[in-house]
Amino acid sequence: MKLKKNSLIIKIWKYLIIFSIFILAFLWLFQIVFLNTFYEKSKTKELNNIVKTINKEYQNNTLINTINDISTNNDICLELVEGSSYIYNNPYNRNCLDKKEAALYKQKFIISGQKTQTYKLINPRFNNRTLVVALKLDNNLYAYSSISLQPLDSTINILKNQLIITTIILLILSFIISFFVSKKLSNPIIKISKMANSLSKVEKTNFEIDEDIDEINELVNTLNDVSIELNKTEELRRELMANVGHDLKTPLTMIKAYAEMVRDLTYKNKEKRDSNLNTIIEETDKLNLLVNDIIELSKLQTNNIELNYEQFDLNELIKETIHRFNYLEELEGYQIIYNNQSNIMIYADKKRLEQVIYNLLNNAINYTGEDKKVYINVSLNNNKYKIEIIDTGKGINKKDINLIWEKYYKVDKNYSRNKIGTGIGLSIVKNILTKHNLEFGVTSKLGNGSNFWFKISKKESK
């Protein structure tokens, strides 16, 4: 496999190596560069704590009894001097300074008149640095504590040699291990990326990656869902194009045919000419309705419309909408059964709610059973009206429930009855109710018809 400069493997590999180098640099910094500093700070803190203990014991009048234990347990040189006389000292302790050297700093300290003072001196006995803390206990009593700062040069040299070897080994291992780790992490992503390329061609793709990484498996599951949805969308797109093409072609063909008939045959016969012209007008109206619905749906989906809220009686609106279907009742025997007589005062966009009622009624009429009955029910529960429009048709399969709101989706692909409408009515309903933030849905059972419903608050103002 040819690796690209900015490939995921190279980037993960590079970052892991940089991280390894950073850890090694951090180790070198604190083990070699700052070791003496840390050691000196540690010893200073240790000696200062001992001096605090000496002062505390003196205040409690127990210093004479404990001074030897303090010196022995902490391995320090400790001297307790009153005037020019030693009350306590352990001159053989390796941390003690040469007497001549000690006399100089003691004299300086006494002259300074300070309570306490810290000195860093070179001990001629061992040619090493020694830390001394002088403490004035009272006017003529002094305590001097000293501890050797052991030279760490040899220790540092040993550590340096060890770190050089360790660094070389770790860098080699980090190069090798980080490469395999980066490959392990990036391989499933690279495979997914290659599979995902087929999604751009709207090909059905089944993502299968056997990994023990939760995030990778979640990504695979998500992409499988995306693949399924894309294929559904592509299928709907094809159906949409086919249906729109058919809905445009049919009236256009008839318009052309009847126009030619008027031009060539019936232009002298007023009765036939008027009949042909009426057919042309009807087909033109169908085209206009289709175009208007497509434009309306486009506006709804792109949020290019604003809702004009007002208070009105939904009961009256339903009755007015039913009246628009009277010609189907008279000519073809359809029945729209609605017995509600009470007011249904709501606050919404009246024009848009009229579209919802009209499209749901039209859909119910197109799909109702042989009895040609459609029912409208209104109920009130928890201060919300539930409006139901029910047909007695074949019902909807459970797997199709969520798809019926799509443009031109038909449960029965061979379904041909369409009394009036454009095939995008339910999509318009969905967008209007969604824009109103209203709860809506459909319940259906095969063989028992369908119940389309939505809920709207009884509140009179928003």
MIVEXMI-725303 format. One record per residue: residue in three letters; x, y, z of N, C-alpha, C, CB in turn. Coordinates in steps of 0.2 Angstrom, whole numbers, plus 2048, in hexadecimal, padded with zeros to 3 digits. Glycine has a CB too. Layout:
# MIVEXMI-725303
alaXYZXYZXYZXYZ
...
***
This chain:
# MIVEXMI-725303
met8047FA8008008008008048068007FB800806
lys80380B7FB8078117FB8048168008078147F3
leu80981880480781D80980882480680B81C80F
lys80282880780382F80580683380B7FC832803
lys80883980980C83D80E80783F81480E84480A
asn8018418127FC8438177F783D8197F8849815
ser7F98378187F483281A7F48318217F782B817
leu7EE82E8237ED82D82A7F282982E7E682982B
ile7F582482A7FA81F82D80082482F7FC81A829
ile80282882A80882C82B80783183180A830825
lys80183483180083983680083683D7F983C835
ile7FC83083E7FC82D84480382A8467F7827844
trp80782884280E82584381282B84581182283C
lys81183184281583784381483984A81483C83E
tyr80D83A84C80B83C85380E83885880483D853
leu80D83185781082C85C81782D85D80E82585A
ile81B82E85882282F85982483585C82682F852
ile82083B85A82184185E82084086581D84785B
phe81A83D86781983C86E81E83887181283886E
ser82183386E82682F87182C83387282882986D
ile82E83786D83483C86E833841874835840867
phe82D84387482B84887A82C84588182484B879
ile82A83F88182A83B88883283A889827834887
leu83683888483D83788584083E88784083487F
ala83E84388484184A88584084C88C83F84F880
phe83984B88E83784C89583B84889A83084A896
leu83D84289984183D89D84884089E84183689B
trp84B84289885284589885284B89C854846891
leu84D84F89B84D85689F84D8558A684785A89C
phe8488518A98488508B084D84B8B384184E8B2
gln84F8478AF8548428B285B8448B285383B8AF
ile85D8498AD86484B8AC8648528AE86684A8A5
val8618578AA86285E8AB8608618B285D8618A6
phe85A85E8B48588618BB85985D8C18508638BA
leu85D8578C085E8538C68618568CB86284D8C3
asn86685A8CA86A85D8D08668628D38708618CD
thr8628668CF85D86B8D28588688D685A86F8CC
phe8558638D485085F8D885385C8DF84D8598D4
tyr8598598DE85C8578E485E85C8E98638538E1
glu8608628E78628678EB85C86A8EF86686D8E8
lys85686B8EB85086D8EE84E8688F384B86E8E9
ser84E8628F284C85D8F685085D8FD84C8568F3
lys85685D8FC85B85D90285986490686285D900
thr85886990385787090685186F90A857876901
lys84C86D90784586C90B846867911840869906
glu84A86291084B85D91584E86091B84F857913
leu85486491A85786791F85386D92385E86A91C
asn84F87091F84B87692284687392684787A91C
asn84386D92583F86992984286793083B863925
ile84886592F84C86393584D86993A853860933
val84F86F93685087593A84987793E85287A936
lys84487693B83D87793E83C873944837877939
thr83E86D94383E86894984286A94F83F861946
ile84886C94D84D86E95284A87495685487094F
asn84787995284487F95683E87D95A842884950
lys83A87895783487695B837873962830872957
glu83C86E96183E86B96784187096C843866965
tyr84487596A84787A96E84287E97284C87F96A
gln83D87F96E83788397183487F97783288596C
asn83487897683187397B83587198082E86D977
asn83C87498084187298584386B98583E87498C
thr84286897F84486197E84A86097983E85D97C
leu84D86597785286597285886197485486B970
ile85A86297A86085E97D85F85697D862860984
asn85985597E85784D97E85784A97785184C982
thr85584E97285384B96C85884D96784D84E96A
ile85D85196886285496386684E960866859966
asn86884A96486C84496186884095C86F840967
asp86283F95E85D83B95A85C83E95385783995D
ile85B84595485A84994E86084894985985094F
ser86684994C86C84894886D84194587284A94C
thr86C83C94986E83594786883394186E83194D
asn86283494385C83293F85C835938856833942
asn85F83B93885E83F93186583F92E85C846932
asp86A83C93187183C92E87484392C871838928
ile87384893187684F93087B850935870854930
cys87F85593388485893888085D93C88A85B935
leu88085D94387C86194788086494D87685E94A
glu88086A94D88486E95388087295688B871950
leu88087295D87C87796188287A965877873966
val88288196488888596788588B96B88C888961
glu88788B97188589197688C89597788288E97C
gly88C89B97489289F97589789C9718948A097C
ser89D89A9748A28979718A388F9738A989A972
ser89E88D97689E88697989988297589C886980
tyr89B87B97389687797089287397589B87196C
ile88C87397588787097988686997688087397A
tyr88686996F88686296C88986396587E86096B
asn88D85E96388F85D95C89185695A89586295B
asn89185595489384E95289884F94C88D84994F
pro89E85194E8A48539498A684D9448AA85594C
tyr8A48479458A68429418A184093C8A883B945
asn89B84493C896843937899845930890846938
arg89884192B89B84392489984A92189A83D91F
asn89384C924890852922893858925888852922
cys89785892A89A85D92D89F86192989D85B934
leu89F86792A8A486B9268AB86C92A8A2873925
asp8B086D9278B786F92A8B687492F8BC870925
lys8B98749358B887993B8BA8809388BC877941
lys8BF8809348C18879328BC88A92E8C888792E
glu8B98869298B48889248AE88A9288B388391F
ala8AC88592D8A68869318A688D9358A5880936
ala8AC88E9388AD89493C8AB89B9388B489593F
leu8AD89B9328AC8A192E8A48A292D8AF8A0927
tyr8A089D92B89989E92A89689F931896898926
lys89889C93689589D93D8968A493F898898942
gln89C8A793E89D8AE9408998B393C8A58B093F
lys8988B29358948B693188D8B69338948B492A
phe88A8B09358838AF9378828B393E8828A8938
ile8878B29438868B59498868BD94888B8B394E
ile88A8BF94488B8C79438848C993F8918C893E
ser8818C593B87B8C79378758C893B87A8C2932
gly8758C594186F8C69468698C394386E8CD947
gln8698BF93E8638BC93B8618B693F8648BA934
lys85A8B493E8578AE94285A8A893F8508AF942
thr85A8A893885C8A293485F8A492E85689D933
gln86489F92B8678A192586A89A92286D8A6926
thr86989A91B86B894918872896914866891913
tyr87789191487D89291187E88B90C883893916
lys88188D90688488790288B8889028808878FB
leu88F88390589688490589987D90289888590D
ile8A087E9018A48798FE8A88769058A987B8F9
asn8A786F9068AA86C90B8B18699098A586690E
pro8B686C90C8BD86A90A8BE86390C8C286F90D
arg8BB8609108BC8599128BB85490D8B8858919
phe8B68569098B48519048B38548FD8AD84D906
asn8B585B8FD8B485F8F78AD85E8F48BA85D8F2
asn8A885F8F88A185F8F689D8648F989E8588F7
arg8988668F589386B8F888F8698FE88E86E8F2
thr88F86E90388B86C90988687290A89086C90F
leu88087090C87B87490E87B87591587487290B
val87B87C91787B87D91F875882920882880921
val87188092686C88592886E88792F865881928
ala86F88D93087189093786A89293A876895937
leu86989194186389394486589694B85E88D945
lys86289C94C86389F95285E89E9578648A7952
leu85F89A95D85A89896185889D96685C891964
asp85D8A096985C8A696D8638AA96D85B8A4975
asn8638AF9718698B49718708B19708688B9976
asn8718AB9738788A99738788A197187B8AA97A
leu87289F96F87289896D87189796686D894971
tyr87589396287489295B87488B95987A896957
ala87188995487188295287388294A86A87F952
tyr87887E94887A87E94187987793F88287F941
ser87587693987487093687787092F86C86E936
ser87A86A92E87D86A92787C86392488586C927
ile87B86391D87A85C91A87E85D91387385B919
ser88185891188585890B88185790588A85290B
leu88285B90087F85A8F98838568F587D8618F6
gln88284F8F588684A8F288784C8EA8848438F3
pro88D84C8E888E84D8E088A8488DC89584D8DE
leu88684A8D88828458D48858448CD87B8478D3
asp88B8478CB88D8468C588E83F8C289484A8C4
ser89083B8C78918348C588A8308C38958308CA
thr8868328C887F8308C787C8328C087A8328CD
ile87D8388BF87A83B8B987D8388B387B8438B8
asn8848378B38878338AD88482C8AC88F8338AF
ile8838298B28808228B18798228AE88081E8B8
leu8758278B186E8288AE86F82A8A786B82D8B2
lys87482E8A587483189E87582B89987983689D
asn87A82789B87C82189787681C89688281D89A
gln87281B89C86C81789C86781A89786A8168A3
leu86682189886182489486382488C86082B896
ile86982488B86B82488386981D880873825883
ile86B81888486981188286181088286C80C886
thr85E81388785781288785381688285481588E
thr85681C88085382187B85481D87485782787B
ile85981A87385A81786C85581186B86281586C
ile85580D87185080787084980A870851803877
leu84780F87484081187483E81486D83F816879
leu84381886A84281B86484181685E848820862
ile84581185E84480B85983D80885A84A80685A
leu83C80686183680386283080886183580186A
ser83080E86282B81386182981385982C81A863
phe82F81385582E81384E82A80D84B83581484A
ile82C80784E82980184C82280084F82D7FB84E
ile82180185581B80085881680585681B801860
ser81880C85581381185381181084C817818854
phe81580D84881380C84180E80684181980983D
phe80E8018458097FC8458037FE84880C7F6849
val80480284E7FE8058517FA80A84C800809857
ser7FE80E8497FA8138447F780F83E800817841
lys7FA80983C7F78058377F180283A7FC800834
lys7F17FF8407EB7FC8437E68018437ED7F984A
leu7E78078467E280C8477DF80F8407E481284B
ser7E380F83B7E18138357DE80E8307E7816832
asn7E08088307DE80382B7D680382A7E17FC82C
pro7D38028307CB80182F7C880882C7C8800836
ile7CB80E82E7C981482C7CA8158247CC81A82F
ile7D08128227D281281B7CD80E8177D981081A
lys7CB80881A7C68038177C08068167C67FD81B
ile7BD80A81C7B780D81C7B78138177B5810823
ser7BC8168167BD81C8117BC81980A7C381F812
lys7BF8138097BE8108027B780E8017C380B801
met7B480B8067AD8098057A980F8047AB80580B
ala7AA8148087A681A8087A681E8017A881F80D
asn7AB81C7FD7AC81F7F67A681D7F27B281E7F3
ser7A38177F379E8147EF7978187F179D80D7F0
leu79781B7F779181F7F97908257F4792821800
ser7958287F279582E7ED79182B7E779B8317EC
lys7928257E578F8227DF7888207E079381D7DC
val7868207E777F81E7E977F8167E87798227E5
glu7848137E978480C7E97838097F078B8097E6
lys77F8037F077D8007F67847FD7F97787FB7F5
thr7867FF7FF78C7FD80278B7FA809791803802
asn78E7F580A78D7F28107947F281478B7EA810
phe7957F681979B7F881C79C7F282179B7FF820
glu7A17EE8217A37E98257AA7E98277A27E2822
ile7AC7EC82D7B27EC8307B27E98377B47F4831
asp7B67E38387B77E083E7BC7E38427B87D883C
glu7BA7E78467BF7EB84B7BC7EB8527C07F2849
asp7C17EB8577BF7EC85E7BF7F38617C37E7862
ile7BE7F885C7BE7FF85E7B780185D7C3803859
asp7B48038637AD8058637AC80B85E7AB80786A
glu7B081085E7AF81685A7AF8138527B481B85B
ile7B380F8507B380C8497AD8098487B9808848
asn7AB80484C7A580084B79E80584B7A47FB851
glu79E80A84F79980F84F799813848799814855
leu79F81484679F81883F79C81383A7A681A83E
val79E80D83A79C80883579480783579F801837
asn79280783B78A80683C78780C839788805843
thr78A81283A78781883878781983078B81F83B
leu78D81782D78E817826789812823795815824
asn78880C82678380782377C80A823783801828
asp77A80E829774811829773816823773814830
val77981A82277981F81D77881C81678082381E
ser77C81681577B81380F77481180D78080D80F
ile77180E81376980C812765812810767809818
glu76681881476281E81376382180C763823818
leu76A82180A76B8238037688207FE773824802
asn7688197FE7658157F975D8167F976680D7FB
lys75A8177FF7538197FF75281F7FC751819807
thr7568247FD75682B7FA75682A7F375B8307FD
glu75B8267F175C8267E97568237E67638227E8
glu75381E7E974D81A7E774881F7E674B8147EB
leu7478237EC7428287EC74382E7E674182C7F3
arg74982F7E574B8347E07498327D97538367E0
arg74B82B7D87498297D27418297D174B8217D1
glu73E8277D67368277D673482E7D57338237DC
leu7378337D87358397D873583C7D073983E7DC
met73B83B7CD73C83D7C77388397C274483B7C4
ala7368337C373282F7BF72B8327BF7328287C0
asn7298337C67228367C772183D7C47208357CE
val7268417C67258487C37258487BC72B84C7C6
gly72A8447B972A8447B17238417AE72F83F7AF
his72083C7B271A83A7AF71483F7B07188337B3
asp7148427B670F8477B871084D7B370F84A7BF
leu71684F7B17178547AC7158527A571E8577AC
lys71784C7A371784A79C70F84979A71B84379B
thr70B84679F70484479D70084A79B7018407A3
pro70084F7A06FC85579E6FF8597986FB85A7A4
leu70685979770985C79270785978B71085D792
thr70785278B70584E7856FE850783706847787
met6F98507896F28517876F18587856EE85078E
ile6F585D7886F48647866F686477E6F886978A
lys6FC86177C6FE8627756F985E77170585E775
ala6F68587736F285476F6EB85876E6F084E772
tyr6E885B7736E285F7726E386576E6DF860779
ala6E986876F6EA86F76C6EB86D7646F187276E
glu6EE8687626EE86675B6E88647596F386075B
met6E386175D6DD85F75B6D88657596D985B760
val6D986A75E6D687175D6D88747566D7875763
arg6DF8747556E287774F6E08747496E9877750
asp6E086D7496DF8697436D88677416E3864742
leu6D48657476CD8627466C78667486CE85B749
thr6C886874F6C186B7526C18727526C1868759
tyr6C587674F6C587D74F6BF88074D6CB88074C
lys6BB87D7486B587F7456AF87D7496B487D73E
asn6B087874D6AA8757516AB8787586AA86D751
lys6A687C75A6A78807606A687B7666A1885761
glu6A28777666A187276C6A786E76D69A86D76B
lys6A986B7686AF8667696B586B76A6B1862762
arg6B68717676BC8757686BC8777706BB87B764
asp6B68797726B587B77A6B787577E6AE87E77B
ser6B586F77C6B68697806BE8687816B386377E
asn6C186877B6C886777A6CC86D77E6CA867773
leu6CA87377E6CD8787816CC8787896CA87F77F
asn6C687578B6C58747926CA86F7956BE872793
thr6CB8697906D08647926D78677936D085E78D
ile6D986C78E6DF86F78F6E08737956E1873788
ile6DB8777976DB87B79D6DB8767A36D487F79D
glu6D88717A36D886C7A96DF8697AA6D38667A8
glu6E28677A46E98647A56EE86A7A76EB86179E
thr6ED8707A46F18767A66F08777AE6EF87C7A2
asp6EA8767B06E98777B86ED8727BC6E28777B9
lys6ED86C7B96F18667BC6F88687BD6F08607B9
leu6FB86A7B770286C7B77038727BC70486E7B0
asn6FF8777BC70087C7C070087A7C86FA8827BF
leu6FB8757C96FB8737D070186F7D26F586E7D1
leu70486B7CD70A8687CF71086C7D070C8637C9
val7108717CB7168767CC71587A7D371687B7C6
asn70F87C7D470E8807DA71087C7E17078827DB
asp70E8757E070F8717E67178707E770C86A7E5
ile71A86F7E172286E7E27258757E472486D7DA
ile72387A7E27258817E57248827EC7228877E1
glu71E8807EE71C8807F572087C7F971487E7F6
leu7218767F77258717FB72C8737FB72586A7F8
ser72F8767F67368797F673687E7FB73787B7EF
lys7318837FB73188880073188680772B88D7FF
leu72D88180972C87E80F73387B811727879810
gln73687780D73C87380F74287880F73E86E809
thr74287E80C74888280D74688881274A885806
asn74188781673F88C81B73E89381874488C820
asn73C89481273B89A80E73489D81073C899807
ile73089A81472989D81672989E81D724898813
glu7258A381F7248A582671C8A38277258AC827
leu71B8A082D71489F82F7118A5832714899834
asn70B8A682F7078AC8327018A98377038AF82C
tyr7038A983D6FF8A78426F98AB8437038A6849
glu6F38A88446ED8AB8466E88A784A6E98AE83F
gln6E38A984D6DF8A58516D98A484C6DC8A9857
phe6D789E84B6D189C8476CE8958496D389B840
asp6C88948466C488E8486C68888436BD88F848
leu6CA8838456CC87E8416C687A83F6D1879845
asn6C087A8436BA8768416B787983A6B5877846
glu6B788083A6B58838346B988282E6B488A835
leu6C088282F6C588082A6C48798276CC88182C
ile6C387482B6C286E8296BB86D8256C186982F
lys6B68708276B08708236B187381C6AA874827
glu6B487981C6B587C8156BA8788116B9883817
thr6BE8748146C38708106BF86A80D6C986E814
ile6BB8678116B686280F6B28648096B285F815
his6AF86A80A6AB86D8046AF86C7FD6A9874806
arg6B586D7FD6B986D7F76B98667F46C086F7F8
phe6B78617F76B785A7F56B08587F36BA8557FA
asn6AB85D7F36A485B7F26A38587EB6A08617F3
tyr6A785A7E66A68577E06A78507DF6AA85B7DA
leu6AC84D7E46AD8467E46A88427E76B48457E8
glu6A48467EC69F8427EF6998427EA69C8477F5
glu6988477E66928477E26938437DC69184E7DF
leu6998437D969B83F7D369D8387D46A08437CF
glu6A08377D96A38307DA6A182C7E06AB8307D9
gly69D8307E469A82C7EA69F82C7F06998267E9
tyr6A48307F16A98307F76A58347FC6AF8347F5
gln6A68328036A38348096A983780D69F82F80C
ile6A983D80F6AD83F8156A984181B6B1846812
ile6AA83D8206A683C8266A984082B6A4835828
tyr6A684682D6A984A8326A384D8366AD85082F
asn6A284B83C69C84D84069D852846699847844
asn6A38558466A585A84B6A186084A6AD85B84C
gln69E86384F69B86984F69D86F853693868851
ser6A286D8586A487285D6AA87685A6A686F863
asn6AC87C85D6B188085A6B887C85C6B188785E
ile6BD87D8586C487B8596C88818596C6875854
met6C988585E6CC88B85D6D488A85E6CA890863
ile6D888B8596DF88A8596E38918576E1884855
tyr6E98908586EE8968566F38938516F189A85C
ala6F289484B6F78928466F789683F6F688A845
asp6FA89383A6FA8968346F489383070189582F
lys6EF89782F6E889482C6E98918256E389982C
lys6ED8958216EE89381A6F288C81A6F2898816
arg6F788C81E6FB88581E6F7880821701886822
leu6F38818266EF87B8296EA8798246EC87E830
glu6E787E8206E287C81B6E68778166E0882817
gln6EC8788146F08748106F086D8136F787780E
val6F286D8196F386681D6EC86281C6F4867824
ile6E686581E6E086281E6DE8608176DA867821
tyr6DF8648126DE86280B6E285D8096DF869807
asn6E885D80A6ED8578076EB85180B6F4859808
leu6EA8518116E884B8156E28488136E884C81D
leu6DD84C8116D684A80F6D78478086D185080F
asn6DB84A8046DC8487FD6E08417FD6E184D7F9
asn6E58408016E883A8026E38358046EE83B807
ala6DF8368096DA83180B6D582F8066D6834812
ile6D38348026CE8327FD6D282E7F76CC8397F9
asn6D882F7F66DC82B7F16DD8247F36E282F7EF
tyr6DE8237FA6DF81C7FC6DA8198006E681D800
thr6D481C8016CF8198056CC8128016C981D806
gly6C880E8056C68088026C08097FD6C4803808
glu6BD8037FC6B88037F76B28067F96B67FC7F5
asp6B18078006AB80A8036AC8128016AA80980A
lys6B18147FF6B381B7FE6B18208036AE81D7F8
lys6B281E80A6B182280F6B88258136AD81E815
val6B782B8156BD82E8186BA83181F6C1833814
tyr6BD8308246BB83282B6C083882D6BA82D830
ile6BD83D8306C18428346BE84283B6C0849830
asn6C38418406C18418476C684784A6C383A84A
val6C284A84F6C684F8536C584D85B6C3856852
ser6CA84D85F6CA84B8666CE85086A6CB844867
leu6CC8518706D08568746D385287A6CC85B877
asn6DA85287B6DD84F8816E38538836DF84787F
asn6E385488A6E985888C6EA85F8896F085488C
asn6E48628886E48698856E786987E6E886D889
lys6E786387A6E98638736E385F86F6EF85F873
tyr6E28628696DD85F8656E185A8606DA864860
lys6DE85485F6E184F85B6DC84F8556E284885E
ile6DF85084F6DB8508496DD84A8456DC856844
glu6D88458446DA83F8406D683F83A6D8839845
ile6D983D8346D683C82E6D783482C6D9841828
ile6D283182B6D282982B6CF8278246CF826831
asp6D38228216D081F81B6CF81881D6D5820815
thr6CC8148186CA80D8196CE8098146C280C819
gly6D380B8126D780880D6DB80280F6DB80C809
lys6E080080B6E47FA80C6E97FB8126E87F8806
gly6EA8018146EF80281A6F68028176EE7FC81F
ile6FB80381C70280481A7067FF81E70480C81C
asn70B7FC81A70F7F881D7147FC8227147F4818
lys7167F982871A7FC82D7207FF82A71B7F7833
lys7237FB82672A7FD82372980481F72D7F881F
asp72380581C72280B81871F81181C71D809813
ile71E81082271B81682671F81C82671A81482D
asn72581C82772A82282772B82482073082082A
leu72A82181B72B82381472682681072D81D810
ile71F82581371A82880F71A83080F713826813
trp71E83381471E83A81472383D80E72083D81B
glu72683880B72B83B80572783C7FF730835804
lys72A8417FB7278437F572683D7F072B8487F1
tyr72083C7EE71E8377E971E8307EB7228387E3
tyr72082F7F27208287F47198257F47238277FB
lys71981F7F271281B7F27138147F570F81B7EA
val70F8127F970F80C7FC70E8067F770A80B802
asp7098077F37088037ED70B8067E77008017EC
lys7108037E47148067DE70F8067D871A8037DD
asn70B8017D87068017D27008047D37057F97D1
tyr6FF8087D96F980C7DA6F88117D56F980F7E1
ser6F18117D26F08167CD6EB81B7CE6EE8127C7
arg6E681A7D36E181E7D56E48257D86DC81B7D9
asn6E282A7D56E48317D76DF8367D56EB8337D5
lys6DA8377D96D483B7D86D78437D66CF83B7DD
ile6DB8457DB6DE84C7DA6E484C7DE6D88517DC
gly6E98507DC6EF8517E06F58507DC6EF84C7E6
thr6FB8517DF7018517DB70684B7DE7058577DB
gly7058487E37098437E670E8457EB70D8407E0
ile70E84C7EC71384F7F170F8527F77178547EE
gly7088507F87048537FD7068518046FD8517FC
leu70884B80570A84980C71184C80E70B84180D
ser71584D80971C85180A71A85880C720850804
ile71585B80971486280B71186281270F865806
val70C85D81470985C81A70F85C82070585681B
lys71485781E71985682371D85D82571E851821
asn71F86181F72286782071F86C824725869819
ile71886D82271487282671387082D70D872822
leu71286A82F71186883671786983A70E861836
thr71D86783672486783972586F83B729864835
lys72487383672587A83772187D83C72487E830
his71B87A83E71787C84371987984A70F87B842
asn71E87584A72087185071A86D853723876855
leu71686A84E71086685071285E85070A86784C
glu70F85B85571085385570B85084F70E85085C
phe70E84C84B70984984670C84284570984D840
gly70883E84170A83783F70483383C70C833846
val70582D83B70082883870182283B702828830
thr6FB81F83C6FA81883F6F681483A6F6818846
ser6F980E8386F680A8336F78038346F880C82C
lys6F27FF8326F37F88326F07F582B6EF7F5838
leu6F47F08286F37EE8226EC7EB8226F87E8820
gly6E77ED81D6E17EB81C6DC7EF8206E07E481F
asn6DE7F48256D97F78296DA7FF8286DB7F6830
gly6DC8018226DD8088216E280C8256D680B823
ser6E28128246E88178276E481D82B6ED819822
asn6E881F8306E68248346EB8298356E382283C
phe6EA82F8316EF8348316ED83A8366F083882A
trp6F183C83B6EF8408406F58458426EE83C846
phe6F284B8456F78508476F385384E6F9855842
lys6F88568526F58598586F78608586F885585E
ile6F286485B6F386B85B6F086E8626F086F855
ser6F48728656F287586C6EB87986B6F787986F
lys6E88788716E187C8716E28848736DD879876
lys6E88858756EA88C8776E88918716F188D879
glu6E58978746E389C86F6E88A186D6DD89F872
ser6EE8A18706F38A586E6FA8A286F6F38AC872
lys6FF8A486B7058A186B70A8A686F7088A0864
***
